[in-house]
Amino acid sequence: MVMESFSFMQSISFLLLLFPLLGFLAIGLFQKQLNKKLSGIIASAFVFLNLILTFILFWYVSTTNQSVETNLFDWIKFANISIPFAITVDRLSALMLLVVNGVGFLIHVYSIGYMKGDDGVNRFFSYMNLFIFFMLILVLSSNYLMLFIGWEGVGLCSYLLIGFWYKDHANNNAAKKAFIMNRIGDLGFLIGIFMMFHTFGTLNISEVATKVSLMPSGSTALLVITFGLFAGAIGKSAQIPLFTWLPDAMAGPTPVSALIHAATMVTAGVYLVARSSVLFVLSPVTMNFILIIGIFTALISGLIAIYQNDIKKILAYSTVSQLGFMFMALGLGSFSGAMFHLTTHAFFKALLFLAAGSVIHALNQEQDIRKMGGLRKKIPFTFALFAVGAIAISGIPPFAGFFSKEMILSVAYEHGMGMGIIATFISLLTTVYMFRLLFVAFYKPESDAVKTNHHIHESPKVMLIPMAVLALLSMVAGFVQIPALFSTNVNVFENYLSPIFLTAQQLVPASGQNLTVLTEWLTLLIPLTIIAILVYMSYVRFAKDRLPSELSGIQKVMANKFYVDEIYDFCFVKPTEKLSLFFRETVDQSIINRLINSIGNSTLYVGGRIRLLQTGNVGFYLIIMVFSIIAILFFNLIR
Amino acid sequence: MYAIITISIVAIIVLFFGAFGKKKMILPVIFVGLPLAFIVNLMGWNQSIHYFNEMYIDDNFTIAFNGLLLFIALLIFVFAPVYYKSVKRPLEDIYALILFSLVGGLMMTAFGNLVMLFLGIETLSLSLYLLAGSKKSDPRSNEAAMKYFLTGSFASGFLLFGIALLYGACGSFNLEDIKLYVIQNQANIPAMFSIGLLLMAVGLAFKVGAAPFHFWIPDVYEGSPTLITTYMATVGKVAAFAAFFRLINSSFGDVDFLWKTSLIVFAVATILIGNFAALYQDSVKRMMAYSGVAHAGYMLIAIIALKGNAAGVLLLYSVSYSIATITAFAVLMMVRKETGSFSIKSFNGLAKHNPTVAFAMTIAMLSLAGIPPLIGFSAKYQLFVSAIEQGQLPLVIIAIVGSMVSVYYYLRPVVAMYFTRSIESTPFEAAKLYKKQILFVALLLIILSFIPGLIINLI
């Protein structure tokens, strides 16, 4: 390793990785010794340092339009393969840095309050810092292999944190499920990487982009690569058919759900596709596939969310649905739209989860919304913050969700009226399940459980302040990108990312027709009207104390999550178990074991025979020596 | 050269002290003399000095192997006082014989002339015949000496006959002259020459203990006193291999069609017989004897794959084999002292009451079996790589199969030590005597495991 002299910015980008790693090592190695109150502060401090560095880097890349590339050391080097351990901070990764470190820091602080009193709090914070470390490797890496390392690393942390309360076996099963489902996607990712190396001879992201931009659109190699990468994204971002792990992942502590399973890790799939935008735009088949997967995921999980009763499960399905919405945007070619929604979603979904955590914290781990009700008066701050999140995610102006959704919807309408209506419908589902949740949990008359519980209390400041910051962001973050209808000048977000997606845009220019101003007004106002109606209807339906009505057939299917888990169990889990039993009992025990044992036994038998040559009789030894010499001379001289 | 002189003087001084009854002075003289010899041996590095009309060549090969031989001898002498603790009489004769045989070994690595080779081999062998029978009260020791002497002199006869025939063909004992003859007559080698070469090969194959001339090894190794067995299995074998390598390398490299096939047959037979026969041994000492046979087979591969860095590979293999073997035999001495038996059963439960010793034995066994990251692995790996580079893939496959088989018997003592319960649970008394020394060699083995590259590139 040759130590080159690094520039200031390069050193900073390197420190980004160092701090969380130090935090992980410091807390992880001294778990037993470290004071339980201290670990959260240490972990948060490291992420806070990262956040400061992020601001510096963000300022640098957004003002100079240069990227910071740091080659730390040569990692793999043999034959003609050379993969450096290198990181790149460009505008896209700087945005992700802001999300990861910003939201990450707030959630770390929140966790200090939330995890207080837990026995494993040191373990918790060491995992959290490790997660930040791997997430940063994921977003910073300048080649696909390192990106894969980060990808696997965050998967590992996700696994560790889902099963954080490992004494409950259900949590372990949820962790295993998440891990295995992710592995299925990762296999695709790996195949994509191999294929990429086979095709381009390099894994460097920018080199791949340069080489691919010279290729014709729709080649088979590109199809395989993009499908492979997208398979990875399906697993990580919980899309159909690999989405069932995310609701189960709610078994982990709520800050984990907020950080990993809402704001950052699950959006890695979106980031991957956006990062490889040049590859994807040149493979139209994959783009359409992404679009379809996105639509179906958003639709199905949105429908499921309406009929769930676990506060975290509703939010989880909501996350799946929003991710589907982002993939839809990617499928439509609106990479900045997807990234914009990713960013705003990170704010309000983290807020919603943290608020839900605050509710759960107040109610002593109660998660069933039917056992809540009337919380508006009991925990007013949490209610207010939750309401901000709900309004933001529903796309009600002027909160952030409105702007990011509008950006995607306008692309959808430009693509075609049908697509626009589907997208609008999906986004309306959000309103239904969010306001149902809001009204049932906070407005409905108090349930018996709440009435008898006298310990309901507002969360401490250490939890409320991070939530307030997120609420503020959820309110104002949208103003960086105002719909063209109101002003054509405020396109900060799109302009910021445009250098990243420039090549992709030039290769495949957007083909949609421009809409008339009237249509645009209509596509904006009609959904807003429907939202207003839906909110009112939900209020009438859920906020009053009405007995839950019997579920009709289709509703039952939705409440049971379309029986996807059961179908998977029947189609994959059970056959796999049977197959492994067959392999263990029949193939391994009866065939392989017997074969191996017979090899061993025959070896021993041969040994036993050879041993008998050693008679102990010197005369015999000499005779054999003489015969051997004769044989040697004979064979050598006859030739 | 100076090492030979030093060791000879030390041996004579030892004899004098014995004769004058100064028993306490014997070991100190040896412990001063051997390191001194080691140091004077190092002089002349990179100089390649030839003595007495090229009778004796002091090149880097010589210095490296002689350094190894002296070092091994020193390690064995470390165990001598504890091994002979109960013996009351002065042991000047045994110590002197060991030193004289060492002189023979030092000559064998350095000869530039076939006469010198024969002299070295006989000096080594004659002393070893006596040493094998040095436990006069034990009939097995006497039997070992007798068998060794009979078969050994038989083999020496063939070796001498081979030398004579070679002289008849080339008119010289000098390795350089023989090489010149080979280059000039490469096309039409007379039968006398090839027979002479093959008979020499047979003689040397006997000395290194390669099949089908290995029959003396199990009986002699088992019957001899364990300290002497250790010496035979390490110094004797390494010196014989160095001689074999120098002989083939300096004169007969260009006529490999004459000897290669025979050596490959030797190697295959040695690897298979050594490893397979070791499987069924109940006595760990006898098992180690067969293990020695098997390792001779591997080391033959270094001679067969002569080109490249074969000398370095042979040196590395010799180091790894010797140190691990000394460790194993040292543990064996200790166990025998306590239980009175070499049987595998006497190792039962050793890990419970003597964890250090059990650990040392495990390290030694794993290194001999070639398990990474120990030096035994690097040695085997380098050996196989150089053989594959010379196109000996089938041979390497057989060697690997042999290695796999060997894991079984090498792990037997380990299993006995760690997983079988012993009848008695008191720590071995003998362990107190042996523990430090055993730990020292085991640590040496571990340290050496870090620097295989250093050893292999030495020459």
Interface residues (C-beta under 8 A of the other chain):
Chain A: G600 T603 L604 V606 G607 G608 I610 R611 L613 Q614 G616 V618 F620 Y621 L622 I624 M625 S628 I629 I632 L633 F635 N636 L637
Chain B: M146 K147 L150 T151 F154 A155 F158 A191 S194 I195 L198 L199 V202 F206 P212 F213 F215 W216 P218 D219 L258 T261 S262 V265 L272 I273 F276 A277 A278 L279 Y280 Q281 V405 Y408
